[in-house]
Amino acid sequence: MDRAITLFVRTEGKKTHDDDEFEKNMSNPEVRKKVRTFRILTCLTALLKLLIFRVPFIRPDMAFAQKMWDVWDERLDQLYGLPRPSPRKNVKRLGTLTTMTCMNAVAHVFVYKQTVELFDAGKPTNEYPKGKPFDMGMLWECVQLLQPTREMIHQAWCMGLEYNIGTSAMGFCGMSIMAEACGRNVGDWMKHLPLGDFTSYLMGECEIDDAAAATDPTALRKHGGKWKQPSTNQRLPELEKMFDNGKSVSEEEICKMREQLRQKRVYRNRYKERCSRGEIQNAILNDTNQMIQDVLGRRPAALVVGTMEFDDAEHPGDGPSGGELSSDEDAFEKDQEAEEGREKPIDGAVTLAKATSHIWPNIIEATMYYKPQTLVQWAAGQGALLESGPGSNNVLGTRSNGGLFVYKKKTNGSSGAKRVDVAWFESSGGEWGKAWRKMADQFKNQKSHTIDMFDVHRDGLGDLLWLLSTKDNARRIADEPRVPWYARAENCIMNAENKLMTENDVVGYMAPFKDPTGKGPAGMVGAGNSKTGGTAAPPDHLERHEDSSCNCPLQQRVDTLLHAGRLAALTPLISNRVVVSPPIRMNPETGVEVNVGAMHDHSTLLAESVLACATMPGLRNSQEPFCNGQSGPEGLSVSQADAAANKKQRQSPDSNAVRMLPYSYDIISIAIAEDTARMLYDDNAEKWLEAYAEKLVKHRITDLTFDKLPHLSFRYLGYSEFNRQTLSIKLSSQRQKDQDYVEAGDTEVAASKISEAHVRRALGREVSGPAEIAAYIGRRQGARSMGKIKGDLFASSTWFEHATTTLLNRGVHLDNNTQAAVYAFQDMEQGIESRIKEAADPKTNPGWAPYKFTRTSPGTYSALAAQEATGKGTKRKNDDTGQRISTSGRKSSSAIPVRDAGGGEGGGCSSDA
């Protein structure tokens, strides 16, 4: 299976087309012309690949690509908690990029009008107005262009995600199916916090007694049988949904929610990564806040017997470079440099540390495990009526999750209490959970909405579930931590008789606990009964950091219960016991087991991805057309009834309003692609524009600014069934303020930690000096060696310097005869030279007249949306070209080569792709 690339085939089309219809369309002259052009392009690409086969001297230099992939692979592992690709898949990824590079070179030499005139091979002449007869020698000019652009590097990496089950769209779909079976849905995240006084939702004791008596006739007797006045308070059965009552959401709120989930993902994965490396995972989890600060702080954990080694590389701010830390990778260290990870005064108030504020689950997450009304009752120190639906657990007080899975059973405690493993679900019973195919049948029979949306076949689903349980899908997952006896799951809540809960009890109280905040009076905090002598309601906890945006009265009370270890079902989200394992496993005795934390992490990533794509042109306010007319996930859009009511009332449309959140088979893949693409920036585009300023004015191009230069395209398509094209983003001219500088060059001798004695032993002779040590280090890096190239890995200037250096390495002397390759490289991303050719007057530039250039129209989703907003339709303008992208040179503007107009021999034109 490691040699295979597995993809699902699913139903999308609604109309059938027979062979005759296809043949008729293929006979159309326009189609035949395009097919002929494509056939020429692919045949020449194949010849070029044969030419460079096993000839390392002329093959593309993939050092820049490998360096970039290494950073992105690390990002997947460290910040997303996803598995890295296996070495075999990296070989396939290199092959994909080589094909892209060869096709790009052939297109520039033989296909694109704007660049054909630069090369003798593809340039038509008077003798051959349709193009010269092909000769293998023509491919030498293609060899000079064998260097992948950053767009191709990014697209090849995104395609490589599909080669591994843990990062493929198919794998993400399978995880969504499993999460849904465990009661985790993406719509559960799209809710509002209860910001008001939560005590207004309290149920009275008599109401709880009446409801309990309906389930258990002895419940009223257990509570004394005394009747009290019913409460007039309203209830909180569920949190308010984001799109309730036809409300739309602003883009600002969407971006705020996305940032909260992003930071939650980053902090949790950093926490798990550090817990997995040392003895910290074996420590007893007494205080979750203290544990988080010990793990993410600058000091080794004091709770662990033994040592934990922290590399200097983990703290780049402490190193010689002193560069700005990345918010994605080490944001917590910025905050803790001042506060050392502890609680500190902020504007006169005292709050939790930023790391704790994001890692601890908020109210929205807590309601995925407990009913909101249950949390309200416990936050007020009252008893709660527990749900007895399918998959619920009265010993823990958790809510129903659909009934397919229940918490994994463990051996009973010494007191006979039922014990469960809160970190793992197991199948609820029956033989269906002991075979992958039977499990697929069970999911299909339960009418999984995700399966219906994407029309997943039951046989394919069985194979997919097995793939998710293999080593290729292994990742860091939370196991049940070691906790004190009083924090064990079976000891967290008690019944009305102050005894441990049983499966038959329907009313649960918080078991007494010591106040973790230190605010309350001495003694135990609990249900306020005579045996404990404690206070009834738990005290308010410290507010969370303002960046978490989840502070409310109910959150502070729930945080007290969480800090005291009383919400056992939430333990997997803050566990310090982390192992590397697939999130799904097959137990031969009890059947399939599913990791609770992994399902929660997947739903978090899915919700973040939905929000990340909500403002992207081409995806905004739309969803993929789902199979067989199925609707999208619940909670991601305004209901049709509400939308019709708003339309009937003729409410003015808000261009900034989001009425539908995007969703598709590849939604997570798109979000990851967008996140990694944002790391790229074009630091020389403005210099190129400055260098071309005089020439732009000469050809009457006055509106070509940085914002109107081409976008970087993704491999993913927009949702619209009409005018469908690839998604794209506009790169920034500067590195993001929260992004680290990443050195593209080889490691310096002083920083390599490789001694001269080691190099002497390796070479078997004396070392002449530092230069020979540096050469040895470069050889050790192999295909990743950048030679003498230095600079930020994600800057366009570094890419251009590396691209032109590879020409010299191939023996190409950059004189007047070979400058065409340099011009092609410099124009691959910005396309400034191409825009000039399109605007040139044929009368004053006769060399370009035979090509019949036409001005390019804006083609990106954002450009088309802007045209629709201004009512300009698709009027041609000399601005955003949308789909072709390149980078600029890493030289000052005075040294940038600018070509004069009028080149070429004239006579005919090449085919236009």
C-alpha positions, 0 to 999 in steps of 0.5 A, spaced: 500 500 500 505 504 500 507 504 493 499 506 492 496 513 491 489 511 493 483 516 491 476 515 492 471 515 486 464 519 488 458 521 484 458 528 482 455 529 475 447 529 474 447 528 467 449 522 463 453 523 456 454 518 451 460 516 447 457 519 440 456 526 444 464 526 446 466 524 439 462 530 436 465 535 441 472 532 440 471 534 432 470 541 434 475 545 430 477 549 437 477 543 441 482 539 436 486 545 436 487 545 443 488 537 443 493 538 438 497 543 442 496 539 449 499 533 445 505 537 442 506 539 450 506 533 453 510 529 447 515 534 448 515 534 456 516 526 455 522 527 450 525 532 455 524 527 461 528 522 457 533 527 455 535 528 463 534 521 465 540 519 469 544 525 467 544 529 474 548 534 471 542 537 467 537 535 472 533 540 476 536 542 482 531 541 487 535 543 493 531 549 494 524 545 494 527 540 499 529 545 504 522 548 503 518 542 503 522 540 510 520 546 513 512 545 511 513 537 513 515 540 520 510 544 520 505 539 519 508 535 525 509 540 530 503 545 529 498 540 526 499 534 529 499 530 523 504 525 520 510 526 516 510 523 509 514 517 509 521 517 505 518 513 499 513 518 498 518 524 498 521 520 492 514 520 488 513 528 490 520 529 487 518 526 481 511 530 480 515 536 481 520 534 475 514 533 471 512 540 472 518 543 471 519 540 464 512 542 462 513 549 464 520 549 461 517 546 454 511 551 455 516 557 455 520 555 449 515 552 445 508 555 447 507 561 450 507 567 445 510 572 450 516 568 451 517 564 445 520 570 442 526 569 447 528 563 444 530 560 437 527 553 438 520 556 438 521 562 435 517 562 428 521 565 422 519 567 415 521 560 412 517 557 417 511 561 419 508 556 423 514 554 427 521 550 425 521 543 424 523 539 431 530 537 432 533 534 439 538 540 439 532 545 441 531 542 448 537 545 450 534 551 451 529 548 455 534 545 459 536 552 461 529 553 464 529 547 468 528 550 475 521 549 479 518 556 481 515 557 488 508 556 485 510 549 483 514 547 489 508 549 493 503 545 488 507 539 488 507 539 496 500 540 496 499 534 491 504 530 496 499 530 501 495 526 498 500 520 498 499 519 505 493 517 508 494 521 514 494 528 510 490 526 504 483 529 503 480 521 503 484 520 510 481 527 513 474 525 510 475 518 514 477 522 520 470 526 519 466 520 519 469 517 525 468 523 529 461 524 527 460 517 529 463 519 536 458 525 536 463 530 534 460 535 528 463 541 525 457 545 527 458 544 534 463 549 534 459 554 531 456 557 537 455 563 542 458 563 549 452 564 554 455 571 556 450 573 561 448 571 568 448 563 568 444 562 574 438 565 570 438 558 567 438 554 574 433 548 575 429 548 581 430 541 586 423 540 585 424 540 577 430 535 578 426 531 583 420 530 578 424 529 572 428 524 576 422 520 578 420 519 571 426 515 570 427 512 577 421 511 582 425 511 588 429 518 586 424 522 589 424 518 596 432 519 595 431 527 595 426 527 601 420 527 598 419 534 599 415 539 594 418 546 593 416 551 588 418 550 581 423 555 578 421 560 573 428 560 570 429 558 563 433 552 561 439 552 557 438 545 553 444 547 548 448 553 546 445 558 541 448 557 534 451 562 530 446 562 524 440 562 529 434 566 527 437 568 520 443 572 523 449 573 518 456 573 521 461 579 519 468 577 516 471 580 522 468 575 527 470 569 522 477 572 522 477 572 530 474 565 531 479 562 526 485 566 530 482 563 536 482 556 534 489 557 530 492 558 537 488 553 540 491 548 535 498 551 536 499 551 543 496 544 544 500 541 539 506 544 542 504 541 549 503 534 546 510 534 542 514 536 549 510 531 553 511 526 548 519 527 549 521 525 556 519 523 563 514 529 563 508 524 561 509 519 566 508 525 572 502 525 576 497 530 573 496 534 580 495 541 577 493 542 570 495 549 570 502 548 573 503 542 568 502 546 562 507 552 565 512 547 566 512 543 560 511 550 555 516 554 560 523 555 560 525 551 566 525 543 566 519 540 569 520 540 577 515 535 578 518 529 574 524 525 577 529 525 572 531 530 566 528 533 560 533 536 555 531 542 551 535 544 545 537 551 544 534 550 537 527 550 541 528 557 543 531 561 537 530 568 541 536 565 546 540 564 540 545 568 536 540 570 531 536 573 536 530 573 531 523 575 532 519 568 534 514 565 530 507 566 533 505 559 530 511 555 533 514 559 539 508 564 541 508 562 548 515 563 549 514 570 547 508 571 553 512 567 558 519 571 557 515 576 561 511 572 565 515 565 566 508 562 564 505 564 571 499 568 572 501 576 572 497 582 572 494 585 566 491 592 566 490 591 574 487 584 573 489 577 574 489 572 568 491 565 567 497 565 562 496 565 555 498 558 554 493 555 559 487 559 556 488 556 550 489 549 552 484 549 557 477 547 553 472 553 553 465 552 554 463 550 547 468 544 547 465 542 554 458 542 552 461 537 547 462 532 553 456 535 558 450 538 557 450 545 558 444 545 563 449 540 567 454 545 567 450 550 569 447 546 575 454 544 577 457 551 576 452 553 581 453 547 586 447 544 585 445 537 582 444 536 575 439 531 571 444 527 567 442 525 560 440 517 559 441 517 552 445 512 547 452 513 549 451 517 555 455 515 561 452 517 568 458 515 572 462 521 568 455 525 567 457 525 560 451 527 554 449 522 549 454 521 543 449 517 538 450 510 541 455 507 536 461 508 541 462 508 549 468 509 553 472 504 554 471 499 560 476 498 565 477 493 571 472 495 577 475 499 582 477 496 589 470 499 592 466 496 586 466 502 582 465 502 574 471 504 571 472 507 564 478 510 560 476 517 558 481 517 553 478 511 548 472 510 546 470 502 544 464 500 540 458 499 544 457 492 543 455 487 537 460 484 532 460 490 527 466 493 531 470 487 530 471 487 523 472 493 518 467 491 513 462 490 518 463 497 521 463 500 515 456 497 514 454 499 521 456 506 519 452 506 513 446 503 516 446 509 521 445 514 516 452 518 517 451 525 513 458 525 511 458 518 508 452 521 504 455 527 502 460 524 499 457 518 497 462 513 500 462 506 498 461 501 503 467 497 501 471 503 500 470 505 507 472 499 510 479 499 507 479 507 509 478 505 516 483 500 516 488 505 513 487 510 518 489 504 523 496 503 520 502 506 522 502 511 516 497 515 520 500 515 527 501 521 530 501 524 537 495 522 541 493 523 548 492 517 553 489 517 560 494 521 564 496 518 571 492 522 576 491 522 584 485 518 587 481 523 588 481 525 581 479 519 578 473 519 573 469 514 578 470 519 584 469 526 580 461 526 581 457 523 587 449 521 588 444 524 592 447 520 598 454 522 597 456 515 594 459 514 588 455 514 582 452 508 579 449 507 572 442 507 575 443 514 578 440 520 574 442 526 579 449 527 580 453 532 584 460 535 584 464 531 589 468 535 594 474 538 592 480 543 595 479 550 592 484 550 586 484 558 586 485 559 593 479 564 594 474 561 598 474 559 605 478 553 608 475 547 607 472 543 601 468 545 596 462 541 594 455 540 594 454 543 601 452 537 604 453 536 612 458 530 611 463 535 607 462 541 611 464 545 605 461 551 601 456 549 596 458 553 589 465 553 587 468 560 587 470 564 580 476 562 577 481 567 574 479 570 568 483 567 562 487 571 557 484 576 553 486 573 546 482 567 548 475 571 548 471 566 552 471 569 558 464 569 562 461 568 568 460 560 567 467 559 564 470 562 570 466 557 574 467 551 569 474 553 570 474 552 577 471 545 576 476 543 571 482 546 575 480 541 581 480 535 576 472 534 577 471 534 569 474 527 568 471 527 560 475 533 559 482 530 561 484 527 554 484 535 552 489 537 557 493 530 558 500 530 559 501 522 557 502 523 550 504 517 545 505 516 538 500 511 535 494 511 530 488 514 533 484 508 531 486 501 533 482 494 533 482 490 539 481 483 537 477 482 544 473 488 544 473 490 537 475 497 534 477 503 539 477 510 537 482 515 541 477 521 544 483 526 543 484 525 536 477 525 534 476 532 538 483 535 535 480 533 528 474 536 529 478 543 531 482 542 525 476 542 521 472 547 524 478 552 523 479 550 516 472 552 515 473 558 518 479 559 514 476 558 507 470 563 509 473 569 506 477 566 501 474 568 494 471 562 490 469 559 496 465 565 500 458 564 502 458 557 498 459 550 499 461 544 494 455 541 490 454 534 494 453 528 492 445 526 490 443 532 492 445 532 499 445 538 504 451 541 507 453 539 515 448 542 520 450 549 523 454 552 517 449 556 514 443 560 515 437 556 514 433 556 507 426 558 511 430 564 515 434 566 508 427 566 505 424 571 510 430 576 510 429 576 502 421 577 503 423 583 508 427 586 503 433 587 508 439 590 504 445 585 503 451 586 507 457 585 502 461 583 509 456 578 511 457 571 511 451 567 511 454 560 509 461 557 511 464 553 506 465 545 506 467 540 501 471 534 501 478 537 501 476 543 505 482 541 510 487 541 504 485 547 502 486 551 509 493 547 509 495 550 502 493 557 504 497 557 511 503 554 508 502 559 501 502 565 506 509 564 508 511 566 501 513 573 500 515 577 494 520 582 496 523 584 490 516 585 486 516 593 487 524 593 485 522 590 479 516 595 478 521 601 479 526 598 474 520 598 469 517 604 470 520 608 464 518 602 460 511 602 463 510 609 461 512 608 454 507 603 453 502 607 456 501 602 462 500 607 468 496 602 473 500 596 474 501 596 481 504 591 486 497 589 488 495 588 480 501 583 479 499 576 478 497 571 484 499 564 486 495 559 484 493 553 488 491 546 485 484 546 488 478 549 485 472 554 487 465 551 488 461 554 483 459 550 477 460 556 473 466 559 471 470 554 475 477 555 476 483 555 481 483 558 487 489 563 488 492 568 493 496 575 493 502 574 496 505 580 500 511 584 499 514 582 506 515 577 511 509 576 516 510 579 522 509 573 526 514 569 521 521 567 523 527 568 518 529 561 515 536 561 513 536 557 506 543 556 506 547 551 508 549 551 516 555 555 518 561 551 520 561 554 527 554 552 528 554 545 525 557 542 531 562 538 526 569 538 529 575 539 524 577 532 527 571 529 525 572 531 518 579 529 518 577 522 520 572 522 515 577 524 509 583 520 511 587 526 511 589 533 514 584 539 513 586 545 509 581 550 513 574 552 514 572 552 506 574 544 506 569 543 512 564 547 509 564 543 503 564 537 507 558 539 510 555 541 504 556 534 501 553 531 507 546 535 506 546 532 499 541 534 494 539 539 500 545 543 499 544 550 497 552 552 496 553 559 497 546 561 496 544 565 503 537 569 504 530 567 507 528 561 504 521 564 503 523 570 499 522 571 492 529 574 491 533 568 494 529 563 489 531 568 483 538 567 486 538 560 486 535 559 479 540 563 476 546 560 480 543 553 477 544 556 470 552 557 472 552 550 475 550 547 468 555 551 464 551 556 462 555 563 461 550 569 462 552 573 456 548 576 451 546 569 448 544 566 454 540 572 457 533 569 455 533 564 460 534 570 465 529 574 462 524 568 463 526 566 470 525 574 472 518 574 468 515 567 471 512 570 477 510 578 476 509 577 468 511 585 467 515 583 461 509 580 458 504 585 460 509 590 456 509 586 450 501 585 450 500 593 450 506 594 445 504 598 439 505 593 433 507 599 429 513 602 433 515 595 435 515 591 429 518 585 431 512 583 436 507 584 431 507 577 428 505 575 435 498 579 435 499 580 443 492 581 446 491 584 453 490 579 459 484 580 463 483 579 470 482 572 472 482 571 479 476 570 483 477 576 487 478 580 481 472 578 478 468 579 484 471 586 484 468 587 477 461 585 479 461 589 485 463 595 481 458 593 475 464 592 470 463 585 468 469 582 465 471 588 461 479 587 459 484 591 463 491 591 464 492 588 471 491 582 475 493 576 470 491 571 476 494 565 474 501 565 472 506 567 477 514 568 478 519 572 482 524 577 481 531 578 482 535 579 488 539 585 486 538 592 486 534 596 481 539 599 477 542 592 476 536 589 474 536 587 466 530 590 462 529 588 455 528 593 449 522 592 445 522 590 438 526 583 439 524 577 434 525 575 427 517 576 425 513 572 420 508 568 423 506 566 431 507 560 435 501 557 438 497 560 444 496 555 450 
